Amino acid sequence: MNTKQLAAEKAVESIEEGMIVGLGTGSTAYFAIRRIAERVKEGLSIRAVASSQHSEDLAREWGIPLVAFDEIEAIDVTIDGADEADGEANLIKGGGGALLREKILAHHSRRMIVIVDESKRVERLGDFPLPVEIVPFAENLTLRSLKELGVEPQLRMKEGVLFRTDNGNLIADCRFGSIDDAAQLERRLNLIPGVVENGLFVRMAHTVVTGYGDGRVTMQDYM
């Protein structure tokens, strides 16, 4: 069992009968969705919402009951991965391209559990390029505004063409280097017209579950 799977399966133990569960996106969240499906087959009664079309498709394929967003008022727990997590529950997310929907789910969740392996734990965010979701309209002007923050944004490509999010937007990956003030950078980015959202999740995680190569799993609560 790999470290991501160890962390994911530990996190899924927190799901209780009758909960509304938010499903994350990405390679780590995949293991959580798979384990949730196993628990559903074992008799757990839950309903789920997904942060991407891919995760929604997995849930349907594996028999996890889905619920429409207009039928709920809040999410009991969301389980998702992260590309980086520091010691203050700040995250970089969006490597899978679903950062906007992931942030919507996180904001409306009573508890957000983040699952990572030890390689994703960092003292300070910034080694991983920060994904910024931008609208296609006048993207060159939005990219120019991002450059004024001291980075050289790179539009994400997939199989030789521009990557499009489930919302039809583009992703600009920005290498800021060491991020000293994640909250300030998050605000500055979201003030740029054309920026839809960015991959900084500032103190949104309630719990970080970390899997280690020696088989250990730790759970650290922040809220």
TIVOVEX-486108 format. One record per residue (C-alpha): residue number from 1; x, y, z. Coordinates in pm, 1 decimal, padded with zeros to 6 digits, always signed. Each point is the difference from the previous one (the first is absolute). Example, Ala and Ser with C-alpha at 12.3 -4.5 7.8 and 13.67 -1.06 7.14 Angstrom:
NODE / 1 / +01230.0 / -00450.0 / +00780.0;
NODE / 2 / +00137.0 / +00344.0 / -00066.0;
// end
This chain:
NODE / 1 / +00000.0 / +00000.0 / +00000.0;
NODE / 2 / +00152.0 / +00334.5 / -00100.9;
NODE / 3 / +00016.4 / +00307.5 / +00222.6;
NODE / 4 / -00284.8 / +00180.6 / -00174.3;
NODE / 5 / -00224.2 / -00299.9 / +00045.2;
NODE / 6 / +00095.1 / -00028.8 / +00367.2;
NODE / 7 / -00098.3 / +00363.4 / +00061.3;
NODE / 8 / -00319.0 / -00026.5 / -00205.2;
NODE / 9 / -00128.2 / -00308.3 / +00177.4;
NODE / 10 / +00068.6 / +00154.8 / +00340.7;
NODE / 11 / -00190.4 / +00313.7 / -00098.4;
NODE / 12 / -00302.1 / -00196.8 / -00120.7;
NODE / 13 / -00038.4 / -00145.0 / +00350.8;
NODE / 14 / -00133.1 / +00344.1 / +00100.7;
NODE / 15 / -00309.6 / -00034.9 / -00219.7;
NODE / 16 / -00313.6 / -00080.5 / +00198.2;
NODE / 17 / -00345.6 / -00129.1 / -00084.0;
NODE / 18 / -00227.2 / +00251.8 / -00173.0;
NODE / 19 / +00269.9 / +00250.7 / -00091.2;
NODE / 20 / +00021.7 / +00214.7 / -00310.2;
NODE / 21 / +00353.0 / -00064.4 / -00127.6;
NODE / 22 / +00205.5 / +00215.3 / -00235.6;
NODE / 23 / +00219.9 / -00195.5 / -00239.6;
NODE / 24 / +00332.0 / +00152.8 / -00096.7;
NODE / 25 / +00190.8 / -00033.2 / -00325.3;
NODE / 26 / +00340.8 / -00143.5 / -00085.3;
NODE / 27 / +00218.3 / -00302.0 / +00057.8;
NODE / 28 / -00030.7 / +00008.9 / +00379.3;
NODE / 29 / -00373.3 / +00068.1 / +00004.4;
NODE / 30 / -00040.3 / -00300.9 / -00229.2;
NODE / 31 / +00096.5 / -00231.8 / +00285.6;
NODE / 32 / -00248.9 / +00171.0 / +00232.2;
NODE / 33 / -00283.2 / -00034.4 / -00251.2;
NODE / 34 / +00082.9 / -00366.8 / -00047.2;
NODE / 35 / -00004.5 / -00064.2 / +00375.1;
NODE / 36 / -00324.4 / +00195.3 / +00041.1;
NODE / 37 / -00154.6 / -00223.4 / -00267.0;
NODE / 38 / +00113.5 / -00306.9 / +00192.3;
NODE / 39 / -00159.1 / +00132.6 / +00318.8;
NODE / 40 / -00323.8 / +00069.7 / -00188.4;
NODE / 41 / -00003.6 / -00360.7 / -00121.0;
NODE / 42 / +00054.4 / -00105.1 / +00362.6;
NODE / 43 / -00319.4 / +00185.1 / +00099.3;
NODE / 44 / +00100.7 / +00363.1 / +00067.2;
NODE / 45 / -00281.0 / +00237.0 / -00099.0;
NODE / 46 / +00127.4 / +00336.3 / -00128.3;
NODE / 47 / -00053.8 / +00241.0 / -00286.3;
NODE / 48 / +00280.9 / +00168.7 / -00188.0;
NODE / 49 / +00082.4 / +00302.3 / -00213.9;
NODE / 50 / +00304.9 / +00011.6 / -00226.0;
NODE / 51 / +00257.3 / +00268.3 / -00079.7;
NODE / 52 / +00052.5 / -00111.8 / -00360.2;
NODE / 53 / -00164.6 / -00193.3 / -00276.8;
NODE / 54 / +00265.5 / -00269.7 / +00034.4;
NODE / 55 / -00072.8 / -00053.2 / +00371.1;
NODE / 56 / -00372.6 / +00002.6 / -00068.6;
NODE / 57 / +00048.1 / -00267.3 / -00266.8;
NODE / 58 / +00201.8 / -00214.0 / +00243.5;
NODE / 59 / -00271.2 / +00034.3 / +00264.9;
NODE / 60 / -00269.0 / -00111.1 / -00242.5;
NODE / 61 / +00210.1 / -00289.1 / -00128.2;
NODE / 62 / +00072.7 / -00124.2 / +00351.9;
NODE / 63 / -00350.5 / +00044.2 / +00139.8;
NODE / 64 / +00035.9 / +00306.1 / +00223.8;
NODE / 65 / -00337.9 / +00179.1 / +00020.4;
NODE / 66 / +00020.6 / +00356.0 / -00132.6;
NODE / 67 / -00219.2 / +00294.3 / +00095.1;
NODE / 68 / -00066.4 / +00322.8 / -00189.6;
NODE / 69 / +00146.0 / +00316.3 / +00149.7;
NODE / 70 / -00341.3 / +00167.3 / +00005.2;
NODE / 71 / -00119.0 / -00269.9 / +00238.3;
NODE / 72 / +00256.3 / +00074.3 / +00273.0;
NODE / 73 / +00093.3 / +00298.7 / +00215.6;
NODE / 74 / +00343.0 / -00114.6 / +00117.0;
NODE / 75 / +00250.5 / -00282.2 / -00027.7;
NODE / 76 / +00086.4 / -00194.2 / +00313.9;
NODE / 77 / +00351.2 / -00097.7 / -00104.3;
NODE / 78 / +00212.1 / +00038.1 / -00311.9;
NODE / 79 / +00301.2 / -00225.3 / -00053.1;
NODE / 80 / +00253.7 / +00126.0 / -00251.4;
NODE / 81 / +00370.4 / -00004.2 / -00077.2;
NODE / 82 / +00249.7 / +00284.2 / -00030.3;
NODE / 83 / +00312.1 / +00075.5 / -00199.0;
NODE / 84 / +00161.8 / +00164.6 / +00303.7;
NODE / 85 / -00100.4 / +00042.8 / +00364.5;
NODE / 86 / +00189.1 / +00212.5 / +00252.1;
NODE / 87 / -00007.2 / -00011.3 / +00378.9;
NODE / 88 / -00279.3 / +00258.2 / +00028.1;
NODE / 89 / -00261.2 / -00183.2 / -00209.7;
NODE / 90 / +00074.6 / +00206.9 / -00310.5;
NODE / 91 / -00010.7 / -00192.6 / -00326.1;
NODE / 92 / +00081.7 / +00019.3 / -00366.5;
NODE / 93 / -00257.3 / -00190.4 / -00204.0;
NODE / 94 / -00094.3 / -00020.4 / -00363.5;
NODE / 95 / +00248.8 / -00240.4 / -00150.6;
NODE / 96 / -00300.0 / -00194.9 / -00126.0;
NODE / 97 / -00161.8 / +00312.7 / -00141.7;
NODE / 98 / -00308.6 / +00003.7 / +00224.5;
NODE / 99 / +00102.6 / +00273.9 / +00244.5;
NODE / 100 / -00309.8 / +00219.8 / -00038.5;
NODE / 101 / -00246.6 / -00277.8 / +00066.3;
NODE / 102 / +00222.3 / -00139.8 / +00274.8;
NODE / 103 / +00005.1 / +00337.4 / +00173.3;
NODE / 104 / -00378.0 / +00033.5 / -00025.1;
NODE / 105 / -00041.5 / -00337.8 / +00169.0;
NODE / 106 / +00258.4 / +00084.8 / +00265.8;
NODE / 107 / -00165.1 / +00332.0 / +00082.6;
NODE / 108 / -00338.1 / -00164.2 / +00052.6;
NODE / 109 / +00132.3 / -00295.5 / +00201.0;
NODE / 110 / -00033.3 / -00028.0 / +00374.8;
NODE / 111 / +00329.3 / -00189.9 / -00007.3;
NODE / 112 / +00267.3 / -00027.3 / -00266.7;
NODE / 113 / +00238.4 / -00293.8 / +00031.0;
NODE / 114 / +00312.8 / +00024.8 / -00214.3;
NODE / 115 / +00190.4 / -00315.9 / -00086.8;
NODE / 116 / +00365.6 / +00011.5 / -00105.5;
NODE / 117 / +00313.9 / -00208.1 / +00001.3;
NODE / 118 / +00309.5 / +00120.1 / +00180.1;
NODE / 119 / +00148.0 / +00153.7 / -00317.1;
NODE / 120 / -00281.1 / +00258.6 / -00004.9;
NODE / 121 / +00070.9 / +00132.9 / +00350.7;
NODE / 122 / +00208.0 / +00318.0 / -00021.5;
NODE / 123 / +00119.8 / +00272.9 / +00233.5;
NODE / 124 / -00107.4 / +00270.3 / -00244.5;
NODE / 125 / -00217.0 / -00013.9 / -00311.7;
NODE / 126 / +00134.8 / +00078.5 / -00343.9;
NODE / 127 / +00215.9 / -00276.8 / -00143.7;
NODE / 128 / -00304.7 / -00131.9 / -00184.4;
NODE / 129 / -00119.2 / +00243.6 / -00271.4;
NODE / 130 / -00314.7 / +00178.3 / +00111.0;
NODE / 131 / -00296.7 / -00067.8 / -00231.8;
NODE / 132 / -00211.5 / +00305.8 / -00084.7;
NODE / 133 / -00327.8 / -00052.4 / -00185.4;
NODE / 134 / -00070.6 / +00274.4 / -00254.6;
NODE / 135 / -00276.6 / +00063.5 / -00252.3;
NODE / 136 / +00094.9 / -00040.9 / -00367.4;
NODE / 137 / -00126.1 / +00349.4 / -00088.2;
NODE / 138 / +00298.7 / +00236.0 / -00040.6;
NODE / 139 / +00223.5 / -00254.6 / +00171.6;
NODE / 140 / +00309.7 / +00181.3 / -00128.1;
NODE / 141 / -00094.5 / +00303.7 / +00209.3;
NODE / 142 / -00062.9 / -00213.9 / +00307.0;
NODE / 143 / +00336.2 / -00168.8 / -00050.5;
NODE / 144 / +00163.6 / +00342.6 / -00024.2;
NODE / 145 / -00151.0 / +00093.8 / +00337.2;
NODE / 146 / +00132.5 / -00323.3 / +00149.3;
NODE / 147 / +00346.0 / +00081.5 / -00134.3;
NODE / 148 / -00011.2 / +00328.9 / +00192.0;
NODE / 149 / +00008.5 / -00212.3 / +00317.3;
NODE / 150 / +00346.7 / -00118.8 / -00097.2;
NODE / 151 / -00074.1 / -00336.3 / -00160.6;
NODE / 152 / -00000.8 / -00143.5 / -00350.2;
NODE / 153 / -00338.6 / -00177.8 / -00019.2;
NODE / 154 / -00019.6 / -00306.8 / -00221.8;
NODE / 155 / -00332.2 / -00102.8 / -00148.1;
NODE / 156 / -00051.8 / -00367.2 / +00076.6;
NODE / 157 / +00000.8 / -00238.3 / -00294.5;
NODE / 158 / -00136.6 / -00352.3 / -00028.6;
NODE / 159 / +00075.7 / -00228.0 / -00292.3;
NODE / 160 / +00124.5 / +00293.1 / -00204.9;
NODE / 161 / -00300.2 / +00229.7 / +00047.5;
NODE / 162 / -00099.7 / +00254.0 / +00262.7;
NODE / 163 / -00139.8 / -00166.5 / +00309.8;
NODE / 164 / -00360.5 / +00097.0 / +00077.2;
NODE / 165 / -00157.6 / -00036.3 / +00342.2;
NODE / 166 / -00346.8 / -00146.2 / +00049.6;
NODE / 167 / -00111.9 / +00365.4 / -00000.5;
NODE / 168 / +00153.3 / +00064.2 / -00343.6;
NODE / 169 / +00276.9 / +00217.3 / +00141.4;
NODE / 170 / +00379.3 / -00005.6 / -00033.9;
NODE / 171 / +00264.3 / -00072.8 / +00264.3;
NODE / 172 / +00307.8 / +00222.0 / +00029.9;
NODE / 173 / +00269.9 / -00172.2 / +00206.3;
NODE / 174 / +00207.0 / +00261.2 / +00184.8;
NODE / 175 / +00333.9 / -00062.7 / +00170.8;
NODE / 176 / +00010.6 / +00249.6 / +00285.6;
NODE / 177 / +00273.7 / -00180.0 / +00189.1;
NODE / 178 / -00021.7 / +00023.9 / +00376.8;
NODE / 179 / -00336.9 / +00155.7 / +00095.8;
NODE / 180 / +00046.8 / +00207.2 / +00315.6;
NODE / 181 / -00362.2 / +00114.6 / +00038.1;
NODE / 182 / -00249.7 / -00236.3 / -00160.4;
NODE / 183 / -00304.9 / +00200.9 / +00108.5;
NODE / 184 / +00132.2 / +00321.8 / -00152.2;
NODE / 185 / +00092.9 / -00168.3 / -00327.4;
NODE / 186 / -00341.8 / -00165.4 / -00018.0;
NODE / 187 / -00168.5 / +00340.9 / +00031.4;
NODE / 188 / +00227.7 / +00163.0 / -00257.8;
NODE / 189 / -00064.1 / -00271.4 / -00254.1;
NODE / 190 / -00375.8 / +00007.8 / +00039.5;
NODE / 191 / -00007.4 / +00378.8 / -00050.0;
NODE / 192 / +00123.4 / -00044.3 / -00358.7;
NODE / 193 / -00292.4 / +00014.6 / -00245.8;
NODE / 194 / +00001.9 / -00321.2 / -00200.2;
NODE / 195 / +00124.1 / -00211.2 / +00290.0;
NODE / 196 / -00278.6 / -00233.2 / +00106.4;
NODE / 197 / +00177.9 / -00161.5 / +00297.5;
NODE / 198 / +00343.9 / -00112.2 / +00110.0;
NODE / 199 / +00138.1 / -00314.5 / +00160.8;
NODE / 200 / +00088.7 / +00150.1 / +00337.3;
NODE / 201 / -00223.7 / -00150.2 / +00268.3;
NODE / 202 / +00077.5 / +00213.8 / +00303.6;
NODE / 203 / -00095.0 / -00162.7 / +00331.1;
NODE / 204 / -00288.6 / -00191.1 / -00156.1;
NODE / 205 / +00120.0 / -00343.4 / +00110.3;
NODE / 206 / -00132.6 / -00120.7 / +00333.9;
NODE / 207 / +00210.2 / -00317.4 / +00001.5;
NODE / 208 / +00306.8 / -00114.2 / -00194.5;
NODE / 209 / +00058.2 / -00375.4 / -00026.0;
NODE / 210 / +00353.5 / -00096.3 / -00104.8;
NODE / 211 / +00121.0 / -00339.4 / -00115.8;
NODE / 212 / +00365.6 / -00094.9 / +00046.0;
NODE / 213 / +00218.9 / -00251.5 / -00177.3;
NODE / 214 / +00052.0 / -00201.0 / +00318.6;
NODE / 215 / -00375.5 / -00064.9 / +00025.8;
NODE / 216 / -00080.7 / +00269.6 / +00256.5;
NODE / 217 / -00301.7 / +00227.0 / -00041.5;
NODE / 218 / -00040.7 / +00321.5 / +00196.8;
NODE / 219 / -00307.6 / +00218.8 / +00042.2;
NODE / 220 / +00052.9 / +00364.8 / +00094.5;
NODE / 221 / -00299.0 / +00216.8 / +00089.3;
NODE / 222 / +00011.0 / +00374.7 / -00052.4;
NODE / 223 / -00355.6 / +00111.2 / +00080.7;
// end
